[in-house]
Each structure stands twice: as C-alpha cells, then as structure tokens.
Amino acid sequence: MSPDHPPGLDLDRLRVLLDRERPGLVTGPLSGRLIEGGRSNLTYAVSDGTARWVVRRPPLGHVLATAHDMRREHRVISALHPTEVPVPRPVLLCEDAEVLGAPFYVMEFVDGTPYRTAEQLAPLGPDRTRAAVLNLVDTLVGLHAVDPAEVGLADFGRPEGFLDRQLRRWAKQLDASRNRDLAGIDELHATLGRELPRSPAPTVVHGDYRLDNVLIGGADDEIRAILDWEMSTLGDPLTDLGLLVMYSSPLGMADSPVSTTAQAPGHPAPAELIERYAARSGRDVSTVAWYTAFAWFKLAVILEGIHYRYTLGQTVGRGFDRIGDLVPVFIEHGLTTLQEG
C-alpha cells in the first residue's frame, strides 16, 4: 500500500462509516498514515485536508485475549473527557470488524510531542525536562483522584483480588506467546506471588503510564493528552506508580527500542518521583519495590508477545527486530528489584 493507505486502514470504508454516523464531519478526501512508536495497537493519523483525527485498532495478526479491547479504551476516554484529566475527545467507536478488519475507534487529533528518548528531550534542557516529568507525576495523582462512580466507571473493573488476577493474567499472556526459553521469568512470577502486598483503595488505573504515552506541548510544556488506554481498569493505583518508576530507571542497553528518557539531563530520579507521588496523593508507597518489579515482569511479557508476532511476520513499523533482546534485560531488572527491596 502507499503511505496514504497503510495496512489495516481502509480509508474508503472509513469515509463511508463517518459520513453515515457523523454526517458533515469529513469535508474532503481522506488520507492516512501510521503513527510510528506504538508496539501494540496500531495508531493512524487521518486527515481530510482541513481537520485531523486519530484511528486506533488492534494489530494485524496474533492478538492476545483482552489485550486489545477498543470498546474499553473508548469508554474510559469518554468518561474522563469531561474531567480535568487530559484525554482526546472521542468521536466514534466501531465494533463492526467488516469495516477495517477489527473493532476500532476514532478520536480527535491532539497536537503535542510524545517524548520517547533522551535525545528527543535534550532540546528542552534540564529544567524543562525535570518540570515535564514532575508534571507527569502530578497528572497521575489527578487521574487517581477521580471518583470512578462519578464518571460512570463504577463497573469498569473488579478491584477485589486485583493484584493476584494481574499476576495470573500476565502469566497466561506469557504462555500464549512462549516459543523460546526465558531464564528467570518463572522465578520472577513466583516471587511476586509469594510477596503480594495489600492494595490501597482502588482507582482508575491507566496500566501503561509513562512519558511517551502522553502528549506534551504549549509554552508551559503542559500535558495535553494521556494516550493508550488499552490496559486501563479499576484497580491498585500503585501499579501505575511502579510502572512510572520502572520507566524512570535506565535500562543499561544502548539503542533500545523502548523509552530511554531516564538518561536525559534533568530527568528526576525514581526516588523523587515516588516521594512526590506520596506527598501529593497521601498514599503509603512503602511497598513500591514490589510494584516496580511487577512492572518489569509485565513489560517482559508484553515485549515477548510483540517479539512473537515479529517472528510470525505480523507487525508493522520499525524496531521490532530488537524487541526480543530486551526481554531478558527486563527479567533481570525485575529479579534485582525484588532482591534489593
């Protein structure tokens, strides 16, 4: 396909759907392009020459159960859009797989930058980088302060037994993608299960909260939108904090296809992020090491699933050839985090 007709995006069928469901929204011929950077769901920028939108759909091939739920992602941004939590305005959910080959949704295009590497952050300088990352923590506190019942998300998840189910879920996801030996991953999973902490009161959980899943822009480098809600649910808010801490820890791997912003000048250390979250949320974060180790495990499983799709030739985009090398690195970091507490 041409760049304006990327795989997984049939613009003719999309135009027919939008004209029927949102008459007058589209005023010219549609063009589209794949937005690089995502390693799971596919994201496209679509334009009619005047306005712009974003289309989100599952990957083209091997799909793990519950991992690419478009209805869930659309529901949470629809619920949060009226609040102070920055999310794109939802436009349309389509659950008819005949249109694009899978369920998908359309949302507004938000201008901003998803900072994925230390090199991308460098032009901001240390002070702006530090402020942006601290704002990331503050925005997470704001998300966790939303009352799920007040925004229609009281039934968005099952908080009871959340951590135990998470461990079982990710073990199942791992088994669905196993096609090679991964030293230490079963030990990491077992140790996490033995040391399960007691969860605080449940909140809306993003599930993949990090700097390159938000759009930053404007004169004040504000967070204009939180993206990629496919793993969101009601559950333990410290899982989001643990993930943010993990992404704020240098991987020690050159040319990593996963976010490396932790090495940017001015980037706050993990300890400062933990202290800021604790101070602004009022939550006890004494068990954050467990949540950070769980984040290493969860990402190892996700990356292994992506690596598996790569081996089957079912991925779109650059960088997938190096994903498999990252999995043992994440496993080792998880084990080390638990050992050091």
Summary of the structure (lengths in Angstrom):
residues: 341
radius of gyration: 19.6
end to end distance: 50.1
largest distance: 58.8
contacts: 1102
relative contact order: 0.15
helix: 46%
strand: 12%
